Amino acid sequence: MQQTKDVVIRFSGDSGDGMQLTGTLFSDTSALGGNSIATFPDFPAEIRAPQGTLAGVSGFQVHIGSEKVLTSGDYCDLLVTMNPVALRANRKWLKKGATVIVDADSFTEAAVKRAGFETLDPFAELGISDYNIIRAPISSMTKDALAETGLDMKAANKCKNMFALGICFCLYDMPLDHTESYLRRKFAKKAAVAEANILALKAGYNYASNTHIFTTTYQVPPAKLPKGTYRTISGNVATAWGLMAASEKSGRPLFCGSYPITPATAILEELAKRKDLGVKTLQVEDEIAGICTAIGASFAGNMGVTTTSGPGLSLKSEALGLAVMTELPLVVVDVQRGGPSTGLPTKTEQADLYQALWGRNGECPLVVMAACTPSGCFDAAFRAAKIAMEHMTPVILLSDGYIANGSEAWKIPSMSQYPEIHPPVVTEVPDGGFMPYKRDAERLARSWALPGSPGCEHRLGGLEKLDVKGSLSHDPLNHQRMVDLRAEKVARVAEFIPEQEVYGDKSGDLLVVGWGGTYGQLRTAVDMLRADGKSVSHCHFSHINPLPKGVEKIFSKFGKIVVCELNMGQFADYLRTKFQQFTYLQHNKVQGLPFTVVELTDHFRALLEDKK
């Protein structure tokens, strides 16, 4: 038994091979053992691609460590592949000398050819013959282990992922009890199926243990995390929970009107489970209906929410203008994916920033924020809802496919740590009567009068309104004033958010700038370079419009600024409009994949050496 600081494991196979579940169970077991974890589910875009083809390869990567891990890892120490095409698709993610477990039964001549190999020796063709290759007959051994269960061959074959998981548990000295409990709960009404999967799990563990297929087994010690109660949580689930927490703190019931869209659907699904908390959800017929029902619910006194991805945000743009004009609180969660159009539905990207900032007609400012980590989605969603309700404005919260589907260990907070939210709800008619656009002097937020409140009757809509009174107005000077007020209201949000911080030295040779879901990779790369004595710091943004205070001062103290983002430079361009005195270098990637720490550190070293 050898202890190791961290390992990266990647499970891969056809869409129907159960790799997502296998990876999730391995991750959960690691987390229960006290490890820090970060995961990366890598889904195929096609719902059911032809079996054994590149288009249908599904993967799940998990990074576990005895110290805090911020990324799902660049390259894997262990690759579990259920067929030849999964091996071919994931060769590029192998560390030198990695262990590769393959289902030898699936490496038939037909399958090897179908995967696109030119020879019948895929290992030699991929240049990994000298790696630690474990050719285990997983399918046949699973069927043998379940021979007396009464399951037919097709049903028995579906348990092979549990056999593979058992092998991995043996390699990393992990217990089986959590997975056994999960299977019994999942198949509570199908006891035979539950026991068959458990039998396959134990058979895989015993096979690895009794045949000594590994010369060395490993153990990752528990991470030294702050005391508390932890659970694994994905970004989408954390977003839903953060919204519910804000609803509780504000006293406003939560309404979510959404149309299902990858990769945001899980937020709607999670909210739909919580009728016990007063959450109302409506799965509507299209994206426009989603945002319009949320705006209507907001007018009625609810905390209005709609969830979407890039194509859906395009469709919501007109109604977003209505929310800006009516000055109603609204949270729009955009889980970004590869685009344009349908693009790469299951792959990550950060290319909706321009659309979030400016994708509406007219002068139409609103607050734009970004979540940075899976567990951080909770706080981001809470803050977005707080700003929306206290400032009476729409807020777009940008997430992305990487952090939305990824998960990590999360210390469950006490709600006493979170502030109360005070929406400006009108409880009695003010002296002089209710004026719908009379504003709070500090925030410039108008009051929120709920329908049916005596003496507070008023009209809202998309036509311009007269300042204070709220009647229709086409007066040029009034329009100018209302445009100015709406812009100033959003700008004043900067007074209520924390000043921008810099990680590392306050001055130096290179400042790495990022926003949103690139946080983990950028912070890890900066830590590695700082450990080597390099003068590098990190400035990461979660508030985008308005930008926090202190940015100009931070930027002025560094020799070079490099902006890293999963698009062609949208945030860098935005910063150029705000702080034109600085030169912004860029590092961009639009491959449907997150940054790797290796590519970042290589680029930063080159910048420090003046090679780029």
N, C-alpha and C positions, 0 to 999 in steps of 0.2 A: 504494500500500500504506500503510495507516494502522495504527499500533500502538494497542491498547486494553488497559486493565487487566484487564477481565473481560467475559464475555458469557454470556447465558443462551439456550439453544436448546431448543425443544420440538418433538418429532416426534409426529405424531398421525395416526391413520387407523383403519380397521376392524381387528378382532382379527387377521385373516389377512393384513394388509398388511406385517407384519414390522417394526413400529415399535420393538419392544423390542430386536431385534437391531441395527437401524440405530442407535439411541441408544447401545447398548453399544459398538459398533464406533467410533463417533465419540468416546465417552468414553475408550476404551482408547487411541486414537490421540493424543488430547490428553494423556493421562497419560504416554505414552511420549515425547511431546515436552517433558515437564517441567512441564506445567501442574498446578496444584492443581485437583482436581475434586470435585464432589458431585453425585450423581444422585438422581432420583426417578422410578422406574417407576410408572406409574399404570394399573393393570390394570382392565378391566371385571369386574364380579362374575359375569356370565353366561359360561358356557363358550363358547357359540357363539350370540350374540345375532343377530337378523336383520340382514343386511348393510345398511349405510347408515342405521342408527338410532342414536339417542343411547346406548342401552343397550350397544352394541357398540364404542363409541369406546375405543381403547387409546392411551395416551400415554407418552412418556418424556422427561423434562426433565433437562438437564445444565447445570451452572454450572461454567465453567472460568475460571481466573484466573492472573495472574502473582504474586498474593499468596495466602496461605492462605485458602481459602473454606470456610465452615462449614455452608452451606445450599445447597440446589439452586436457590435464587433465588426471588424472588416472582413477577416478571413477565418475559416473554421478549423478547429483542432480535430473535430469529428464530423464526418459527413455520412448520414444514413440515406441510402438511395434504394428505392424499391424497384427500379427498372433501369435499363441502359440509357434512355433518354434523359432521366433525371441526373444520371452521372455526367452525361455530356453537358447538360445545361449548367451544372454547378462546378465543373472543373475549375473555372476561374476563381472560385471562392475558397479553394483549398490552400491552407498553409503548407509550406514545404515540409514533406515527411508526415503529413496528417494521416490519421486513421480513417479508413473508408470501409463502412459496412455495407455490403450489397446483398440483395436477395438473389442468390445464385440461380434459383429456379426461373427467374424472369429473364435471364440472359440467354435466351434461345437465339438461334441463328436468325429467325424472322424478326425478333424484337431488336436485335443489334442492327440489322440492316434498316429497319424502319426508323431507328433513331438517327440514321444518317452516317453511320460509321462506314468507312471504306474497307475495313478488314474485319475479321471475326475476333480480334483481340483489342477490345476498346481500351484496356488499360495501357497497353503499349502505345496505341495510337494517340492517347491523351498524354503520354509521357509520365505516367504515375506508377509504372510497374514496380519501382523501388519503394513506393509508399507502403504503409501498413494496411494491406488489403485483406479484409475479412470476408471471404466468400461463404456466407451462411445460407443453407437451403431453407430460408424462412417460410416460404409458402408451404412446402411439403411437410416441414416439421410442425407447423401450426395445424395442418390437417391431421397429422398423426396424433398430436396431443389431444385433439378434439374428436377423435374417431368414435369414442363411446358416448358422446353427448347426445347423439341423435340429430345433430344439425346436418343439413344438406351441405354439399361441397361448396356451394356459392356462399352460404352464410358463414361457414367455417373460414373461408378465405378472407372474409371481411375482418377477421380477428388478427390478421398477420401484423397489423400495425402495433398491437399490444405485445406480440412476441418480440418485435424489434425494440419496443420501449423497455421490455424486461432486460434485454441485452444491455441497453444503455444504463439502466439502473444498476446493473452489476458492475459495469465499467467504472461508474462514479460512486459506488458504495452508497446507494440511496435506498430508503425503505419503500415498500410496496403499499403500505396501508392506506395512504391518501388516495391512490389510484383505485384500489379495491373499493373503498367507501364511495368514491365518485361513481364508479360503474354500477354499484348496487342502487344508488339513488337514481341515476339516469335511466336504468332499466328496471325500475321498481315493479313495473307491471309485466316485465318479461324476464323473469328470474333465470330462465335457461340461457338467455343471451348474456346476461350479466355474468353468470358463472362461467360461461364459455370464454368470455374475454379475460376474466381473472385467471382461468386455467392457462390461456395462451400467454398471459403476462408472466406467470410463474414458470412456465415452460421455457420462455426465453431467458429468464434470469438463471434458471438451473442449467440450461444449455451452456451459457457463457461461463458459469462458475465451474461446472463439472468437466468441461472439455478444455479449460484453460486457454481459450482462444486469445486472451490478452496476456502478454508477458508481464504487464504492470497494470494495476488498477489505481484509480486516483480518488482523492477526496479533496473537496473544496471546503475549507473551514468556514464557519458562519462569519458574516460581516459584523463589525462592531458598529451597529446602528444605535441611534438614540432610543432610549426605552420608550415603549408604547405598544399599542396594538396595530399590527400591520396587516395589509391584504394586498394582493395583486390587483391592479386596476388598469384598464385601457383608457386611452384618451377620450373615446366617445362616451364611455360610462362615466368617467370623471366629469365630463362636460355636463351630462344630464344631472348628475348629483349636485354640481355647483349651481346650476339653475334652480334646482329645488331648494337648495339652502338659501339662495337669495329670495325666493318666494316666501319662505318661512320668516326670514329676517325683516321683510318689508310688509308682511301682512296682506300682500296681494296674491290672489290665487294665480297659479301658472296655467297658461294656455299655450299649447304648441300646435300650430297648423302646418303640416308638412306633407310633401310628396316624397315617396321613397326614392333615394338616389345614392349610388355608391360614390364615396365611402362614408356617407353621413347617416345612413338609415338606422344604425344602431342607437343613435341618440333618441330618435322618435320611439324606437322599440323599448328602450329603457324607461323613458318617461311614461309610456303607456302602461307599464307595470304598476305605477304608483297612484292609483286611484285612492288608495288609503291615505295619501297625503294631500288629497284634493287636487291632484294634477288632472287637467283636462287635455286630451289629445284628439286630433282629428286628422286622419289620413285622407287627403283630398285628391281630386282628380288631376291636378297639375300644379306646377310651381307658382303660377299667378294666384291661384286659389289659396295656396298655402300662406303666402304673405298677406293677402287681403283678409283672410279670416283672422290672422294674428293682429292686424291693424284694427279690425272691428272689435276683437276681444280687448285690445288695449283701450279703445274708446270706452268700452263698457267697464273698465276698471281692473282688468286682468294684467298680469305681467305677460305681454305678448312675445312669443318666440316662434321663429321659423328656422328650419335647418335645411341645408342644401350643399351642393358642390358647384364648381365653376359654371357649367352650362345652366344650372338652375338660377344662379345669381344673375346671369344675363337676363333671364325671363322676369326676374323680380325687380328689374331696374326702375320701371315706371312706377310701380307701387312704392318703392323706396322713396321716390320723389314725393309721393303723397304723404308718407310718414314724416318726411322732413318739413313739408309745408304745414301739416296739421300739428307738428311738434308733439307727437305722441311717443311714449317710450316703446321701444321695440328692440329685441336682440335677434340679429340674423347671424347664424353660425354657418360659415362657409368652410367645409372640409375640402381643401384643395386637392386636385388630382391633375394628372397630365392632360394637356389640351393642345390646341383648341378643339372646339366641337366636342364630339364624344371622346376623342383623344385616347388616353390610356386610363380607363375607368378605375383600375385597381392599383395604379402606380402613383407615387407621390410627386408633388411639384409645389412651387411657391409662385406661380405665375398669375395669380388673381389679384395681385396688389394694385396694379393700375386700375383694374375694374372696381375694386373696393373703394379706392380713393376718389375716382372721377367718373365712374361709369353710369352717369345719370344726366338728363338734360338740365340746362340752366345752371345757375349757381346753387349747388345742392350739397352743402357740407354736412358731414356726419362723422361720428367718432369711429376710428378704426383701431382695433387691437389685435394681438396675436398671442396664441398659446405657445409655450416653448417645450414642454415635456408632457408625456402621458398623464402623470399625476398632477402636473401643473395646470392642466385643463380645468381642474376643479376651481382653483383660485381665479383663473382667467375668466371663467364663466360667471363666477360670483361678482367679480369686479365689473364685468361688462353689464350685467343686470343692474348693479348698483348705480353705475353712471347713467344708464338709460332712464331709470326711474327718477333719480334725484335731479337730473339735468333735463329731463323731458326731451329726449333725443333718440333717434335710432342709433344703434351701435352694431357695427359688423365685427364679429369675432372670427379671425382667420385661424383655422387649424390646418392640418394636412394629413394625407393618408398614412404617413409614417408614424406620427404620434397618435393619430386617431385609432389605428388598429394595433399599434404596439402597446405593451404593458410594462409595468415596473412595480416594485414594492412601494406602497404608499402608507405612511403613518396616518391613521385615521385621526383627524383633528377633533378637538372639542369645539362645539359651536359657540362656546363662550369666548373663543379667540377671535371671532368674526364680528365686525361692527353691525349695529342695527342699520337698517336702510329706511330713510325717511322720504317717501314720495310726497310731493306737494299736493296731497288730496284735499279738496275743499270740504270742510266739515260743516261750515255755516256760511251764510251769505255775508260777505264783508260790507262794511259801510259804503254807501254809494252804489251798491249792487255789484253783481259778479261781472267782471270784464275778462273774457277768455284769454286776451293777450297782454294782460297786465303782468309784469315780470318781477321776479325776485331780484333785488338789487345786486346780490352777490354772484349768483349763477346765471342770471338772465332767463331762468326757467319760468315758463308760464304755469298757472295752476291747473290741476287735474280735477275737473268737475265730472262726477259720474252721472250717467243718465238717470233721470228720475229725482235728482236732488232739487228740492223746491227752490225757486229763485235763481237757479244756475243754468237755466235753459240757454243753449247757444248753438251756433251752427259751425261745423267744420267741413272742409272740402279742399279740393285741389286748386281752386281759384285764390288769388292773392287776397289777403285780409287787411283790413285797416288796423294799424297799430293800436293796441290796447282794447278797443271795442270789438274787433273781430268781424265787423261787417264787410261785405265785398267791397273791394277798392281797386280802381284802375289808375289811381293817381300816381304819376311818375315819381314824385318825391317820396311818397309813402312806400312805393315798391323799393326804392333805393334804401330807405331806412330799414325795411323788413329784411332785405338781403343782408345788410350790414349787421343787424341784430342776430340773425341766424348764424352768420359766420363768427361773430364775437362770442356767442354762446358756446359754440364748439371750442373756440380758442381758449376760453376760460376754464375748460376742463383741466388744462395744464396746472391750474392752481390747486387742484384736488388730487393729483397723482404724485407719487414719489419722484424726486429728482433722479435723473439718469445716473447710474453707477458704472464704475469701471472695475474690472477684476484684474488684480495684479498691481504693478506699479502705476502711479498716477501720471508718469511721463516715461518716454522711452523711444526705441527705434521703430517699433511696429505696433499699430493698434488693429486688431482683428475685429471687424464689425459684422454682426449678423442680426437676424430677427427670426422669431417664430421657431419652428421645429428643427432648425439646424443647431440648436443650443448644445446638445450633448457632444456632437462631433467637434464643434469649434472649441468648446471648453477643454475637451480631452487633448486635442492637438496643442492648445496653448499651454496646458499643464506639462505636456511632454517637453516642449521647447524650453519652458522656464526651468524645468529640472536639469536641462542641459546648459543652463546659464544664459540663455538668450533673452534679450530685452523685448519681450512680447507681452501685451495685455489684451484683454477681451472686453468689448462693449456690446452687450446684447439688448435688443429692443423688444419690448412687449407692447408698448404704447407707440403707435405710429402717427395717428392724427387725433389730437395734437401730439407733437413730440414733447417729451418731458423737458423740464428746465435743466440747464447745465451741459447740454450737448456741445455747444460751441467751445466752452472752456475745456472740456475733455479733449476734443479733437485738436485743439491748438497746442497741446503738449506732446505730440508725437510726430516723429519724422516722416512716417508713412502711414497711410490708412488704406486697408484693403477690405472691401465689402464682399462678403461671401453669401451667395443665395442660389436657390434652385430655380433660377430663371435667367434671363439674359441681361439682368442689371437693373431691375425696376426700382429697388430700394436705393441703389446707388444714384440713379437719376433723380429720385425724389429728394435725396440729401443734397444734390447739386442745386436744386431749386431753393432749398432752405439756407444752405451755408455755402455760398458760391466761392468763398475765399480758399477752400481746401481742395486738394487734388485727391480724387478717389480712384484707387486701383480696384480691380474687380477680379473675383474668381467665381465663375458661373458654371452651372451644370444643369442640363435638361435631358436626363436619360431615364426618368421615371424611378430613379434610385437616390437614396441619401448620399451625402458625402461619405468618403472613407477617411479615416484619420490619417492614413498613409499619404493619400493625395494632398491633403491639407498641409501636413508637416513638410512634405517635399516642396510645395509651393511657397510656404512661408520662409523656409530656409533659403530658397532661391531669391526671394525678395530681400531678405536680410543681407545676402551676398551681392546684391545689385545685379543679379542675372536676369531679372524680369522687371 
